[in-house]
Amino acid sequence: GKARPGHFRGVATIVAKLLNIVQPHKAYFGQKDAAQCVLIKRLVDDLDMDVNINIMDTVRESDGLAMSSRNAYLTEEERKKAVVLYQSLRAGKEIYEASFAAELPIDASIIRDTVLRILESEPLVTEIEYVAVDSKETMAELKEVDTD
């Protein structure tokens, strides 16, 4: 995406090669990187690959932080504070779910601004590359989130 130019091209190349070599009927990917999941599904559809892509829930630590080998690079303090990422996403999801329950569309900026506000409340968060509310099919940024 915007923050990592060329990254998704590399992901697409590696996944396409892997799927062509192995030729599985089913493949499983973690949902931790939603954009990557959209890319992989689109790649398989566009290339008419005979493989069923299954997106699995993100595996999380007990405090909600996504399990990742990169967590090992965090100091003890950074690791404790990193849960703000999960908290901000949960807050955004709660706004979406309330809108969904009421069957009302919501301005995507309300979700985005809530996530940003929570992230910015943590002093260790010194840089935010981006926060976006995107289509789960195309990853295009949304102005409004409807209940479909």
N, CA, C and O atoms as a GROMACS GRO file, in nm:
protein
  592
    1GLY      N    1   0.080  -0.119   0.000
    1GLY     CA    2   0.000   0.000   0.000
    1GLY      C    3   0.084   0.126   0.000
    1GLY      O    4   0.200   0.126  -0.041
    2LYS      N    5   0.023   0.232   0.047
    2LYS     CA    6   0.086   0.364   0.046
    2LYS      C    7   0.216   0.366   0.125
    2LYS      O    8   0.313   0.430   0.084
    3ALA      N    9   0.217   0.296   0.238
    3ALA     CA   10   0.334   0.303   0.326
    3ALA      C   11   0.448   0.213   0.280
    3ALA      O   12   0.563   0.234   0.320
    4ARG      N   13   0.418   0.114   0.197
    4ARG     CA   14   0.522   0.020   0.152
    4ARG      C   15   0.513  -0.003   0.002
    4ARG      O   16   0.465  -0.108  -0.041
    5PRO      N   17   0.558   0.094  -0.078
    5PRO     CA   18   0.549   0.078  -0.223
    5PRO      C   19   0.621  -0.049  -0.270
    5PRO      O   20   0.733  -0.077  -0.227
    6GLY      N   21   0.556  -0.124  -0.356
    6GLY     CA   22   0.617  -0.245  -0.410
    6GLY      C   23   0.597  -0.369  -0.324
    6GLY      O   24   0.620  -0.481  -0.370
    7HIS      N   25   0.556  -0.350  -0.199
    7HIS     CA   26   0.542  -0.464  -0.108
    7HIS      C   27   0.441  -0.566  -0.161
    7HIS      O   28   0.469  -0.685  -0.164
    8PHE      N   29   0.324  -0.518  -0.203
    8PHE     CA   30   0.220  -0.610  -0.245
    8PHE      C   31   0.253  -0.679  -0.377
    8PHE      O   32   0.208  -0.791  -0.401
    9ARG      N   33   0.330  -0.613  -0.461
    9ARG     CA   34   0.376  -0.680  -0.584
    9ARG      C   35   0.463  -0.800  -0.548
    9ARG      O   36   0.451  -0.906  -0.608
   10GLY      N   37   0.549  -0.781  -0.450
   10GLY     CA   38   0.633  -0.891  -0.404
   10GLY      C   39   0.552  -1.003  -0.341
   10GLY      O   40   0.577  -1.121  -0.366
   11VAL      N   41   0.453  -0.966  -0.260
   11VAL     CA   42   0.365  -1.066  -0.199
   11VAL      C   43   0.294  -1.146  -0.308
   11VAL      O   44   0.289  -1.269  -0.302
   12ALA      N   45   0.239  -1.076  -0.406
   12ALA     CA   46   0.167  -1.144  -0.514
   12ALA      C   47   0.258  -1.240  -0.589
   12ALA      O   48   0.216  -1.352  -0.622
   13THR      N   49   0.379  -1.200  -0.617
   13THR     CA   50   0.473  -1.285  -0.689
   13THR      C   51   0.505  -1.410  -0.608
   13THR      O   52   0.501  -1.521  -0.662
   14ILE      N   53   0.537  -1.393  -0.482
   14ILE     CA   54   0.574  -1.507  -0.397
   14ILE      C   55   0.456  -1.603  -0.380
   14ILE      O   56   0.474  -1.724  -0.392
   15VAL      N   57   0.338  -1.550  -0.354
   15VAL     CA   58   0.221  -1.636  -0.333
   15VAL      C   59   0.186  -1.708  -0.463
   15VAL      O   60   0.154  -1.827  -0.461
   16ALA      N   61   0.191  -1.638  -0.576
   16ALA     CA   62   0.160  -1.702  -0.705
   16ALA      C   63   0.258  -1.816  -0.732
   16ALA      O   64   0.217  -1.924  -0.774
   17LYS      N   65   0.386  -1.792  -0.708
   17LYS     CA   66   0.486  -1.898  -0.729
   17LYS      C   67   0.460  -2.016  -0.637
   17LYS      O   68   0.464  -2.131  -0.680
   18LEU      N   69   0.435  -1.988  -0.511
   18LEU     CA   70   0.410  -2.094  -0.414
   18LEU      C   71   0.288  -2.178  -0.456
   18LEU      O   72   0.295  -2.300  -0.458
   19LEU      N   73   0.178  -2.111  -0.489
   19LEU     CA   74   0.057  -2.183  -0.527
   19LEU      C   75   0.076  -2.261  -0.657
   19LEU      O   76   0.019  -2.370  -0.673
   20ASN      N   77   0.154  -2.209  -0.750
   20ASN     CA   78   0.181  -2.281  -0.875
   20ASN      C   79   0.269  -2.403  -0.853
   20ASN      O   80   0.252  -2.505  -0.920
   21ILE      N   81   0.364  -2.393  -0.762
   21ILE     CA   82   0.454  -2.506  -0.734
   21ILE      C   83   0.382  -2.615  -0.656
   21ILE      O   84   0.389  -2.733  -0.691
   22VAL      N   85   0.313  -2.576  -0.550
   22VAL     CA   86   0.248  -2.672  -0.461
   22VAL      C   87   0.116  -2.722  -0.517
   22VAL      O   88   0.081  -2.839  -0.500
   23GLN      N   89   0.043  -2.636  -0.584
   23GLN     CA   90  -0.089  -2.664  -0.642
   23GLN      C   91  -0.186  -2.725  -0.540
   23GLN      O   92  -0.240  -2.834  -0.562
   24PRO      N   93  -0.207  -2.654  -0.429
   24PRO     CA   94  -0.300  -2.706  -0.329
   24PRO      C   95  -0.445  -2.683  -0.372
   24PRO      O   96  -0.472  -2.601  -0.460
   25HIS      N   97  -0.536  -2.755  -0.310
   25HIS     CA   98  -0.679  -2.731  -0.334
   25HIS      C   99  -0.732  -2.630  -0.233
   25HIS      O  100  -0.832  -2.564  -0.257
   26LYS      N  101  -0.662  -2.620  -0.120
   26LYS     CA  102  -0.700  -2.525  -0.015
   26LYS      C  103  -0.572  -2.459   0.036
   26LYS      O  104  -0.467  -2.522   0.048
   27ALA      N  105  -0.585  -2.329   0.068
   27ALA     CA  106  -0.474  -2.256   0.129
   27ALA      C  107  -0.531  -2.168   0.240
   27ALA      O  108  -0.641  -2.115   0.228
   28TYR      N  109  -0.455  -2.154   0.346
   28TYR     CA  110  -0.502  -2.082   0.464
   28TYR      C  111  -0.409  -1.964   0.492
   28TYR      O  112  -0.287  -1.979   0.495
   29PHE      N  113  -0.468  -1.848   0.513
   29PHE     CA  114  -0.393  -1.727   0.542
   29PHE      C  115  -0.454  -1.659   0.663
   29PHE      O  116  -0.576  -1.661   0.680
   30GLY      N  117  -0.369  -1.598   0.747
   30GLY     CA  118  -0.418  -1.523   0.862
   30GLY      C  119  -0.472  -1.388   0.820
   30GLY      O  120  -0.424  -1.328   0.724
   31GLN      N  121  -0.571  -1.342   0.892
   31GLN     CA  122  -0.638  -1.216   0.858
   31GLN      C  123  -0.561  -1.094   0.908
   31GLN      O  124  -0.605  -0.981   0.884
   32LYS      N  125  -0.450  -1.112   0.975
   32LYS     CA  126  -0.379  -1.000   1.037
   32LYS      C  127  -0.355  -0.885   0.940
   32LYS      O  128  -0.364  -0.768   0.978
   33ASP      N  129  -0.325  -0.916   0.816
   33ASP     CA  130  -0.306  -0.812   0.714
   33ASP      C  131  -0.420  -0.822   0.614
   33ASP      O  132  -0.415  -0.899   0.518
   34ALA      N  133  -0.524  -0.742   0.638
   34ALA     CA  134  -0.646  -0.749   0.556
   34ALA      C  135  -0.617  -0.720   0.409
   34ALA      O  136  -0.672  -0.786   0.320
   35ALA      N  137  -0.531  -0.623   0.382
   35ALA     CA  138  -0.500  -0.587   0.244
   35ALA      C  139  -0.433  -0.704   0.172
   35ALA      O  140  -0.460  -0.728   0.054
   36GLN      N  141  -0.347  -0.774   0.242
   36GLN     CA  142  -0.279  -0.889   0.183
   36GLN      C  143  -0.382  -0.999   0.150
   36GLN      O  144  -0.371  -1.066   0.047
   37CYS      N  145  -0.479  -1.017   0.237
   37CYS     CA  146  -0.583  -1.118   0.213
   37CYS      C  147  -0.664  -1.083   0.088
   37CYS      O  148  -0.694  -1.170   0.006
   38VAL      N  149  -0.700  -0.956   0.074
   38VAL     CA  150  -0.774  -0.912  -0.044
   38VAL      C  151  -0.691  -0.937  -0.168
   38VAL      O  152  -0.742  -0.986  -0.269
   39LEU      N  153  -0.564  -0.904  -0.162
   39LEU     CA  154  -0.472  -0.924  -0.275
   39LEU      C  155  -0.465  -1.071  -0.314
   39LEU      O  156  -0.474  -1.104  -0.433
   40ILE      N  157  -0.450  -1.158  -0.218
   40ILE     CA  158  -0.435  -1.302  -0.247
   40ILE      C  159  -0.564  -1.357  -0.309
   40ILE      O  160  -0.558  -1.434  -0.405
   41LYS      N  161  -0.679  -1.319  -0.255
   41LYS     CA  162  -0.805  -1.365  -0.313
   41LYS      C  163  -0.820  -1.316  -0.457
   41LYS      O  164  -0.863  -1.391  -0.545
   42ARG      N  165  -0.784  -1.191  -0.479
   42ARG     CA  166  -0.795  -1.134  -0.615
   42ARG      C  167  -0.698  -1.204  -0.711
   42ARG      O  168  -0.734  -1.232  -0.825
   43LEU      N  169  -0.577  -1.230  -0.665
   43LEU     CA  170  -0.476  -1.299  -0.745
   43LEU      C  171  -0.530  -1.435  -0.791
   43LEU      O  172  -0.521  -1.469  -0.909
   44VAL      N  173  -0.584  -1.511  -0.696
   44VAL     CA  174  -0.636  -1.645  -0.727
   44VAL      C  175  -0.753  -1.636  -0.825
   44VAL      O  176  -0.762  -1.717  -0.918
   45ASP      N  177  -0.842  -1.538  -0.805
   45ASP     CA  178  -0.955  -1.520  -0.897
   45ASP      C  179  -0.907  -1.477  -1.036
   45ASP      O  180  -0.951  -1.532  -1.137
   46ASP      N  181  -0.818  -1.377  -1.040
   46ASP     CA  182  -0.771  -1.324  -1.168
   46ASP      C  183  -0.696  -1.428  -1.251
   46ASP      O  184  -0.705  -1.428  -1.374
   47LEU      N  185  -0.623  -1.515  -1.183
   47LEU     CA  186  -0.544  -1.616  -1.254
   47LEU      C  187  -0.615  -1.750  -1.265
   47LEU      O  188  -0.556  -1.850  -1.307
   48ASP      N  189  -0.743  -1.753  -1.228
   48ASP     CA  190  -0.824  -1.875  -1.234
   48ASP      C  191  -0.752  -1.995  -1.172
   48ASP      O  192  -0.752  -2.104  -1.229
   49MET      N  193  -0.693  -1.973  -1.058
   49MET     CA  194  -0.624  -2.082  -0.988
   49MET      C  195  -0.727  -2.171  -0.921
   49MET      O  196  -0.826  -2.122  -0.865
   50ASP      N  197  -0.704  -2.300  -0.926
   50ASP     CA  198  -0.797  -2.396  -0.867
   50ASP      C  199  -0.760  -2.421  -0.720
   50ASP      O  200  -0.717  -2.530  -0.682
   51VAL      N  201  -0.778  -2.316  -0.640
   51VAL     CA  202  -0.746  -2.326  -0.498
   51VAL      C  203  -0.848  -2.244  -0.420
   51VAL      O  204  -0.884  -2.133  -0.460
   52ASN      N  205  -0.894  -2.299  -0.311
   52ASN     CA  206  -0.988  -2.231  -0.223
   52ASN      C  207  -0.909  -2.157  -0.115
   52ASN      O  208  -0.839  -2.220  -0.036
   53ILE      N  209  -0.919  -2.025  -0.113
   53ILE     CA  210  -0.847  -1.945  -0.014
   53ILE      C  211  -0.933  -1.929   0.110
   53ILE      O  212  -1.047  -1.883   0.102
   54ASN      N  213  -0.879  -1.968   0.224
   54ASN     CA  214  -0.949  -1.957   0.352
   54ASN      C  215  -0.875  -1.855   0.438
   54ASN      O  216  -0.756  -1.868   0.465
   55ILE      N  217  -0.948  -1.754   0.481
   55ILE     CA  218  -0.889  -1.651   0.567
   55ILE      C  219  -0.926  -1.685   0.711
   55ILE      O  220  -1.043  -1.695   0.746
   56MET      N  221  -0.824  -1.701   0.792
   56MET     CA  222  -0.842  -1.743   0.931
   56MET      C  223  -0.831  -1.622   1.024
   56MET      O  224  -0.762  -1.524   0.994
   57ASP      N  225  -0.900  -1.630   1.137
   57ASP     CA  226  -0.894  -1.523   1.236
   57ASP      C  227  -0.750  -1.501   1.282
   57ASP      O  228  -0.670  -1.594   1.286
   58THR      N  229  -0.720  -1.378   1.316
   58THR     CA  230  -0.589  -1.345   1.370
   58THR      C  231  -0.575  -1.410   1.508
   58THR      O  232  -0.664  -1.400   1.592
   59VAL      N  233  -0.463  -1.476   1.530
   59VAL     CA  234  -0.435  -1.536   1.660
   59VAL      C  235  -0.376  -1.425   1.747
   59VAL      O  236  -0.283  -1.356   1.707
   60ARG      N  237  -0.432  -1.411   1.867
   60ARG     CA  238  -0.392  -1.300   1.954
   60ARG      C  239  -0.337  -1.348   2.087
   60ARG      O  240  -0.368  -1.457   2.134
   61GLU      N  241  -0.254  -1.262   2.146
   61GLU     CA  242  -0.206  -1.285   2.282
   61GLU      C  243  -0.322  -1.262   2.377
   61GLU      O  244  -0.428  -1.216   2.335
   62SER      N  245  -0.306  -1.294   2.504
   62SER     CA  246  -0.415  -1.282   2.601
   62SER      C  247  -0.464  -1.138   2.616
   62SER      O  248  -0.580  -1.115   2.652
   63ASP      N  249  -0.377  -1.039   2.589
   63ASP     CA  250  -0.417  -0.898   2.599
   63ASP      C  251  -0.472  -0.842   2.468
   63ASP      O  252  -0.506  -0.723   2.460
   64GLY      N  253  -0.480  -0.926   2.366
   64GLY     CA  254  -0.539  -0.883   2.240
   64GLY      C  255  -0.440  -0.851   2.129
   64GLY      O  256  -0.479  -0.846   2.013
   65LEU      N  257  -0.314  -0.830   2.162
   65LEU     CA  258  -0.215  -0.799   2.057
   65LEU      C  259  -0.199  -0.919   1.965
   65LEU      O  260  -0.190  -1.033   2.011
   66ALA      N  261  -0.195  -0.893   1.835
   66ALA     CA  262  -0.178  -1.001   1.738
   66ALA      C  263  -0.044  -1.070   1.762
   66ALA      O  264   0.058  -1.004   1.781
   67MET      N  265  -0.046  -1.203   1.759
   67MET     CA  266   0.080  -1.277   1.772
   67MET      C  267   0.164  -1.251   1.648
   67MET      O  268   0.115  -1.258   1.535
   68SER      N  269   0.291  -1.221   1.671
   68SER     CA  270   0.381  -1.193   1.561
   68SER      C  271   0.525  -1.212   1.607
   68SER      O  272   0.559  -1.181   1.721
   69SER      N  273   0.607  -1.264   1.519
   69SER     CA  274   0.750  -1.278   1.553
   69SER      C  275   0.812  -1.140   1.575
   69SER      O  276   0.913  -1.128   1.644
   70ARG      N  277   0.753  -1.036   1.517
   70ARG     CA  278   0.806  -0.900   1.534
   70ARG      C  279   0.790  -0.849   1.677
   70ARG      O  280   0.860  -0.757   1.718
   71ASN      N  281   0.697  -0.908   1.754
   71ASN     CA  282   0.678  -0.865   1.892
   71ASN      C  283   0.806  -0.883   1.975
   71ASN      O  284   0.826  -0.814   2.074
   72ALA      N  285   0.890  -0.976   1.934
   72ALA     CA  286   1.015  -1.003   2.006
   72ALA      C  287   1.110  -0.882   2.002
   72ALA      O  288   1.199  -0.871   2.086
   73TYR      N  289   1.091  -0.794   1.905
   73TYR     CA  290   1.177  -0.676   1.892
   73TYR      C  291   1.134  -0.562   1.985
   73TYR      O  292   1.205  -0.462   1.997
   74LEU      N  293   1.020  -0.577   2.050
   74LEU     CA  294   0.971  -0.472   2.139
   74LEU      C  295   1.035  -0.483   2.276
   74LEU      O  296   1.060  -0.593   2.325
   75THR      N  297   1.061  -0.367   2.338
   75THR     CA  298   1.105  -0.368   2.477
   75THR      C  299   0.986  -0.409   2.563
   75THR      O  300   0.873  -0.416   2.515
   76GLU      N  301   1.011  -0.437   2.690
   76GLU     CA  302   0.902  -0.475   2.780
   76GLU      C  303   0.796  -0.365   2.786
   76GLU      O  304   0.676  -0.394   2.783
   77GLU      N  305   0.840  -0.239   2.795
   77GLU     CA  306   0.745  -0.128   2.801
   77GLU      C  307   0.668  -0.115   2.670
   77GLU      O  308   0.546  -0.097   2.671
   78GLU      N  309   0.738  -0.124   2.556
   78GLU     CA  310   0.672  -0.114   2.426
   78GLU      C  311   0.568  -0.226   2.409
   78GLU      O  312   0.459  -0.203   2.356
   79ARG      N  313   0.603  -0.345   2.455
   79ARG     CA  314   0.510  -0.459   2.443
   79ARG      C  315   0.383  -0.433   2.524
   79ARG      O  316   0.272  -0.461   2.477
   80LYS      N  317   0.398  -0.380   2.645
   80LYS     CA  318   0.281  -0.350   2.728
   80LYS      C  319   0.193  -0.244   2.662
   80LYS      O  320   0.071  -0.253   2.667
   81LYS      N  321   0.256  -0.145   2.602
   81LYS     CA  322   0.182  -0.034   2.541
   81LYS      C  323   0.127  -0.068   2.402
   81LYS      O  324   0.035  -0.003   2.355
   82ALA      N  325   0.182  -0.170   2.339
   82ALA     CA  326   0.141  -0.206   2.203
   82ALA      C  327  -0.004  -0.249   2.196
   82ALA      O  328  -0.064  -0.249   2.088
   83VAL      N  329  -0.062  -0.286   2.308
   83VAL     CA  330  -0.202  -0.327   2.311
   83VAL      C  331  -0.295  -0.213   2.266
   83VAL      O  332  -0.411  -0.238   2.233
   84VAL      N  333  -0.245  -0.091   2.263
   84VAL     CA  334  -0.325   0.022   2.214
   84VAL      C  335  -0.369  -0.001   2.069
   84VAL      O  336  -0.473   0.049   2.027
   85LEU      N  337  -0.291  -0.076   1.994
   85LEU     CA  338  -0.330  -0.109   1.856
   85LEU      C  339  -0.461  -0.187   1.856
   85LEU      O  340  -0.554  -0.154   1.782
   86TYR      N  341  -0.467  -0.290   1.938
   86TYR     CA  342  -0.588  -0.371   1.948
   86TYR      C  343  -0.704  -0.290   2.004
   86TYR      O  344  -0.816  -0.300   1.955
   87GLN      N  345  -0.677  -0.211   2.104
   87GLN     CA  346  -0.782  -0.128   2.164
   87GLN      C  347  -0.843  -0.032   2.062
   87GLN      O  348  -0.964  -0.012   2.059
   88SER      N  349  -0.759   0.027   1.979
   88SER     CA  350  -0.809   0.121   1.880
   88SER      C  351  -0.894   0.050   1.774
   88SER      O  352  -0.997   0.102   1.732
   89LEU      N  353  -0.850  -0.068   1.733
   89LEU     CA  354  -0.928  -0.144   1.635
   89LEU      C  355  -1.061  -0.191   1.693
   89LEU      O  356  -1.163  -0.189   1.624
   90ARG      N  357  -1.059  -0.232   1.819
   90ARG     CA  358  -1.184  -0.274   1.885
   90ARG      C  359  -1.283  -0.157   1.893
   90ARG      O  360  -1.403  -0.175   1.871
   91ALA      N  361  -1.233  -0.040   1.924
   91ALA     CA  362  -1.321   0.077   1.932
   91ALA      C  363  -1.383   0.107   1.796
   91ALA      O  364  -1.502   0.137   1.788
   92GLY      N  365  -1.304   0.098   1.691
   92GLY     CA  366  -1.357   0.118   1.556
   92GLY      C  367  -1.461   0.013   1.521
   92GLY      O  368  -1.564   0.044   1.462
   93LYS      N  369  -1.434  -0.111   1.559
   93LYS     CA  370  -1.529  -0.219   1.532
   93LYS      C  371  -1.658  -0.199   1.610
   93LYS      O  372  -1.766  -0.226   1.557
   94GLU      N  373  -1.650  -0.152   1.733
   94GLU     CA  374  -1.769  -0.127   1.813
   94GLU      C  375  -1.859  -0.021   1.748
   94GLU      O  376  -1.981  -0.033   1.749
   95ILE      N  377  -1.798   0.083   1.692
   95ILE     CA  378  -1.876   0.186   1.623
   95ILE      C  379  -1.945   0.125   1.502
   95ILE      O  380  -2.063   0.150   1.478
   96TYR      N  381  -1.871   0.046   1.427
   96TYR     CA  382  -1.929  -0.019   1.310
   96TYR      C  383  -2.045  -0.111   1.350
   96TYR      O  384  -2.151  -0.108   1.289
   97GLU      N  385  -2.023  -0.192   1.455
   97GLU     CA  386  -2.127  -0.286   1.498
   97GLU      C  387  -2.253  -0.215   1.546
   97GLU      O  388  -2.364  -0.262   1.523
   98ALA      N  389  -2.236  -0.102   1.614
   98ALA     CA  390  -2.353  -0.024   1.659
   98ALA      C  391  -2.430   0.029   1.538
   98ALA      O  392  -2.552   0.027   1.537
   99SER      N  393  -2.358   0.076   1.439
   99SER     CA  394  -2.420   0.125   1.316
   99SER      C  395  -2.492   0.011   1.244
   99SER      O  396  -2.603   0.027   1.194
  100PHE      N  397  -2.428  -0.103   1.240
  100PHE     CA  398  -2.485  -0.221   1.175
  100PHE      C  399  -2.613  -0.264   1.247
  100PHE      O  400  -2.714  -0.292   1.182
  101ALA      N  401  -2.610  -0.267   1.380
  101ALA     CA  402  -2.727  -0.307   1.459
  101ALA      C  403  -2.844  -0.212   1.436
  101ALA      O  404  -2.960  -0.253   1.435
  102ALA      N  405  -2.812  -0.084   1.418
  102ALA     CA  406  -2.917   0.016   1.394
  102ALA      C  407  -2.956   0.023   1.247
  102ALA      O  408  -3.048   0.097   1.209
  103GLU      N  409  -2.886  -0.055   1.163
  103GLU     CA  410  -2.910  -0.056   1.019
  103GLU      C  411  -2.896   0.082   0.957
  103GLU      O  412  -2.973   0.122   0.870
  104LEU      N  413  -2.796   0.155   1.006
  104LEU     CA  414  -2.769   0.290   0.956
  104LEU      C  415  -2.627   0.298   0.901
  104LEU      O  416  -2.534   0.246   0.962
  105PRO      N  417  -2.609   0.364   0.786
  105PRO     CA  418  -2.472   0.386   0.738
  105PRO      C  419  -2.401   0.484   0.831
  105PRO      O  420  -2.465   0.560   0.903
  106ILE      N  421  -2.270   0.479   0.830
  106ILE     CA  422  -2.192   0.569   0.915
  106ILE      C  423  -2.080   0.631   0.833
  106ILE      O  424  -2.021   0.566   0.747
  107ASP      N  425  -2.050   0.756   0.860
  107ASP     CA  426  -1.940   0.825   0.796
  107ASP      C  427  -1.810   0.756   0.840
  107ASP      O  428  -1.782   0.745   0.959
  108ALA      N  429  -1.732   0.710   0.743
  108ALA     CA  430  -1.609   0.637   0.773
  108ALA      C  431  -1.511   0.720   0.856
  108ALA      O  432  -1.430   0.665   0.930
  109SER      N  433  -1.519   0.852   0.844
  109SER     CA  434  -1.426   0.937   0.920
  109SER      C  435  -1.450   0.926   1.070
  109SER      O  436  -1.357   0.948   1.149
  110ILE      N  437  -1.571   0.892   1.111
  110ILE     CA  438  -1.599   0.874   1.255
  110ILE      C  439  -1.521   0.755   1.308
  110ILE      O  440  -1.462   0.762   1.416
  111ILE      N  441  -1.520   0.647   1.233
  111ILE     CA  442  -1.443   0.528   1.273
  111ILE      C  443  -1.294   0.560   1.271
  111ILE      O  444  -1.222   0.533   1.367
  112ARG      N  445  -1.248   0.619   1.160
  112ARG     CA  446  -1.105   0.650   1.144
  112ARG      C  447  -1.057   0.744   1.254
  112ARG      O  448  -0.951   0.722   1.312
  113ASP      N  449  -1.134   0.848   1.282
  113ASP     CA  450  -1.093   0.946   1.382
  113ASP      C  451  -1.090   0.887   1.523
  113ASP      O  452  -1.007   0.925   1.605
  114THR      N  453  -1.180   0.793   1.550
  114THR     CA  454  -1.180   0.725   1.681
  114THR      C  455  -1.054   0.642   1.697
  114THR      O  456  -0.989   0.646   1.801
  115VAL      N  457  -1.020   0.568   1.594
  115VAL     CA  458  -0.899   0.487   1.597
  115VAL      C  459  -0.776   0.576   1.616
  115VAL      O  460  -0.690   0.548   1.699
  116LEU      N  461  -0.769   0.683   1.539
  116LEU     CA  462  -0.656   0.777   1.551
  116LEU      C  463  -0.646   0.837   1.691
  116LEU      O  464  -0.538   0.844   1.748
  117ARG      N  465  -0.758   0.878   1.746
  117ARG     CA  466  -0.759   0.941   1.878
  117ARG      C  467  -0.704   0.844   1.984
  117ARG      O  468  -0.627   0.885   2.072
  118ILE      N  469  -0.743   0.719   1.976
  118ILE     CA  470  -0.694   0.621   2.074
  118ILE      C  471  -0.544   0.596   2.054
  118ILE      O  472  -0.469   0.590   2.151
  119LEU      N  473  -0.502   0.582   1.931
  119LEU     CA  474  -0.359   0.563   1.905
  119LEU      C  475  -0.277   0.682   1.955
  119LEU      O  476  -0.172   0.665   2.017
  120GLU      N  477  -0.326   0.802   1.927
  120GLU     CA  478  -0.254   0.924   1.966
  120GLU      C  479  -0.254   0.946   2.117
  120GLU      O  480  -0.176   1.026   2.168
  121SER      N  481  -0.339   0.875   2.190
  121SER     CA  482  -0.343   0.889   2.336
  121SER      C  483  -0.224   0.818   2.402
  121SER      O  484  -0.195   0.842   2.519
  122GLU      N  485  -0.156   0.732   2.327
  122GLU     CA  486  -0.041   0.661   2.382
  122GLU      C  487   0.087   0.736   2.346
  122GLU      O  488   0.122   0.747   2.229
  123PRO      N  489   0.159   0.787   2.448
  123PRO     CA  490   0.280   0.865   2.422
  123PRO      C  491   0.389   0.790   2.343
  123PRO      O  492   0.469   0.853   2.274
  124LEU      N  493   0.392   0.657   2.353
  124LEU     CA  494   0.493   0.582   2.277
  124LEU      C  495   0.462   0.577   2.128
  124LEU      O  496   0.549   0.543   2.048
  125VAL      N  497   0.339   0.609   2.090
  125VAL     CA  498   0.304   0.615   1.948
  125VAL      C  499   0.347   0.752   1.897
  125VAL      O  500   0.282   0.853   1.922
  126THR      N  501   0.458   0.753   1.826
  126THR     CA  502   0.514   0.880   1.780
  126THR      C  503   0.489   0.905   1.631
  126THR      O  504   0.502   1.018   1.584
  127GLU      N  505   0.453   0.800   1.559
  127GLU     CA  506   0.427   0.815   1.416
  127GLU      C  507   0.318   0.716   1.375
  127GLU      O  508   0.325   0.598   1.408
  128ILE      N  509   0.219   0.766   1.305
  128ILE     CA  510   0.112   0.681   1.251
  128ILE      C  511   0.119   0.694   1.100
  128ILE      O  512   0.096   0.802   1.046
  129GLU      N  513   0.151   0.584   1.032
  129GLU     CA  514   0.165   0.589   0.887
  129GLU      C  515   0.031   0.618   0.820
  129GLU      O  516   0.022   0.702   0.730
  130TYR      N  517  -0.072   0.549   0.863
  130TYR     CA  518  -0.206   0.575   0.810
  130TYR      C  519  -0.309   0.498   0.890
  130TYR      O  520  -0.278   0.396   0.952
  131VAL      N  521  -0.430   0.547   0.889
  131VAL     CA  522  -0.547   0.476   0.937
  131VAL      C  523  -0.652   0.497   0.829
  131VAL      O  524  -0.678   0.611   0.789
  132ALA      N  525  -0.711   0.389   0.782
  132ALA     CA  526  -0.810   0.400   0.676
  132ALA      C  527  -0.923   0.301   0.699
  132ALA      O  528  -0.903   0.196   0.760
  133VAL      N  529  -1.039   0.337   0.651
  133VAL     CA  530  -1.153   0.247   0.651
  133VAL      C  531  -1.176   0.212   0.504
  133VAL      O  532  -1.220   0.296   0.425
  134ASP      N  533  -1.146   0.087   0.470
  134ASP     CA  534  -1.144   0.045   0.331
  134ASP      C  535  -1.246  -0.063   0.301
  134ASP      O  536  -1.294  -0.132   0.392
  135SER      N  537  -1.280  -0.077   0.175
  135SER     CA  538  -1.367  -0.184   0.128
  135SER      C  539  -1.298  -0.318   0.150
  135SER      O  540  -1.180  -0.333   0.118
  136LYS      N  541  -1.371  -0.415   0.203
  136LYS     CA  542  -1.310  -0.547   0.224
  136LYS      C  543  -1.294  -0.625   0.094
  136LYS      O  544  -1.228  -0.728   0.092
  137GLU      N  545  -1.354  -0.577  -0.015
  137GLU     CA  546  -1.338  -0.643  -0.144
  137GLU      C  547  -1.227  -0.581  -0.228
  137GLU      O  548  -1.151  -0.652  -0.294
  138THR      N  549  -1.216  -0.448  -0.225
  138THR     CA  550  -1.123  -0.380  -0.316
  138THR      C  551  -1.012  -0.305  -0.246
  138THR      O  552  -0.914  -0.266  -0.309
  139MET      N  553  -1.026  -0.284  -0.117
  139MET     CA  554  -0.934  -0.203  -0.036
  139MET      C  555  -0.935  -0.056  -0.075
  139MET      O  556  -0.844   0.019  -0.038
  140ALA      N  557  -1.036  -0.013  -0.151
  140ALA     CA  558  -1.053   0.129  -0.181
  140ALA      C  559  -1.106   0.197  -0.055
  140ALA      O  560  -1.191   0.143   0.016
  141GLU      N  561  -1.056   0.316  -0.029
  141GLU     CA  562  -1.100   0.389   0.092
  141GLU      C  563  -1.247   0.426   0.079
  141GLU      O  564  -1.293   0.470  -0.026
  142LEU      N  565  -1.318   0.407   0.188
  142LEU     CA  566  -1.462   0.436   0.192
  142LEU      C  567  -1.488   0.571   0.257
  142LEU      O  568  -1.419   0.612   0.350
  143LYS      N  569  -1.588   0.640   0.207
  143LYS     CA  570  -1.634   0.764   0.271
  143LYS      C  571  -1.747   0.732   0.368
  143LYS      O  572  -1.764   0.797   0.471
  144GLU      N  573  -1.825   0.629   0.334
  144GLU     CA  574  -1.937   0.589   0.416
  144GLU      C  575  -1.938   0.436   0.426
  144GLU      O  576  -1.910   0.367   0.328
  145VAL      N  577  -1.969   0.386   0.543
  145VAL     CA  578  -1.977   0.243   0.565
  145VAL      C  579  -2.123   0.208   0.582
  145VAL      O  580  -2.189   0.255   0.674
  146ASP      N  581  -2.174   0.125   0.490
  146ASP     CA  582  -2.314   0.087   0.504
  146ASP      C  583  -2.324  -0.050   0.570
  146ASP      O  584  -2.224  -0.110   0.606
  147THR      N  585  -2.444  -0.097   0.586
  147THR     CA  586  -2.468  -0.217   0.664
  147THR      C  587  -2.472  -0.344   0.580
  147THR      O  588  -2.513  -0.450   0.630
  148ASP      N  589  -2.431  -0.337   0.455
  148ASP     CA  590  -2.430  -0.456   0.368
  148ASP      C  591  -2.315  -0.548   0.401
  148ASP      O  592  -2.300  -0.652   0.338
   0.00000   0.00000   0.00000
